[in-house]
Amino acid sequence: MLSVDDIIKEGITETIVTTVSKDGVPNAAPMGIIRQGKKYFIRMYADTKTFKNVSDTGYLVANFTDDSRVYAKSAFRDLEPSYFQFEDGMVPPRLKDAAGWAYFRCRVEDAVILEAVSAKIARCCVPTYSRGFGAVIEAAVVGTRLRFYKGDEGIKKIKEYEAVVKKCGSPADIEAMRMLREILGII
């Protein structure tokens, strides 16, 4: 039987976390799940929809996808309802096109402590690594933290990641970077 330990390794695993509000409105946001031994947790900003939803419902789904466009878009905008799939027995929805997901019960402390409920692999693929995909993820992370950078330091970092995407990225990665630039207003 598949366990979350089989999917999420030590360190930080980038996922798209899906949650749902008390009113049934789904939300998605890229978040890194931290694993230390058998402990899983996420550090969330308290002023986000994701944190409010987790605090209200006590659950989240960590979705695993290789679509960099979903990371870029969900970092800054709400995903359309067509992206989500509600499953029996899970409070929040999962991403419809996810390669797999892990369902967690959550406890809010200094961080959001995760207790695995279940995991599923929906599609198998050979693990590969694209520097372009990684650069999109890093650019999205920098984009969400631009307010913490001095001057145009954050923009410069994003442009460096963009150079990697142009050299190594897939058409989807290139489109994701274009979306990020547009969302962030980077010319």
Secondary structure, 3 states (H helix, E strand, C coil): CCCHHHHCCCEEEEEEEEEECCCCCEEEEEEEEEEECCEEEECCCCCCHHHHHHHHHCEEEEEECCCHHHHHHHCCCCCCHHHEECCCCCCCCEECCCCEEEEEEEEECCCEEEEEEEEEECCCCCCCCCHHHHHHHHHHHHHHCHHHCCCCHHHHHHHHHHHHHHHHCCHHHHHHHHHHHHHHCCC
